[in-house]
Amino acid sequence: ASLVIVPDELADGNITSLGDFGTFRLRPHGEGAATAEEVTARNITKTLVTFSPGKRFKQVLTSIKYEKA
């Protein structure tokens, strides 16, 4: 997927994969309700973007070494 279309794909409710780099998905965050019937779109207060790194990306992250400068 082209980086230009990723936001549109996410807005359409799609999980967007960028191959070995990883995937992006939207995660709604909001206020709860006492019953399922009381839940509406108004309960959603913000939408977060979640990134899940691909296998190679994870390998790079685990190989990072830190040193005190």
Summary of the structure (lengths in Angstrom):
residues: 69
radius of gyration: 17.2
end to end distance: 39.1
largest distance: 55.9
contacts: 123
relative contact order: 0.20
helix: 29%
strand: 30%
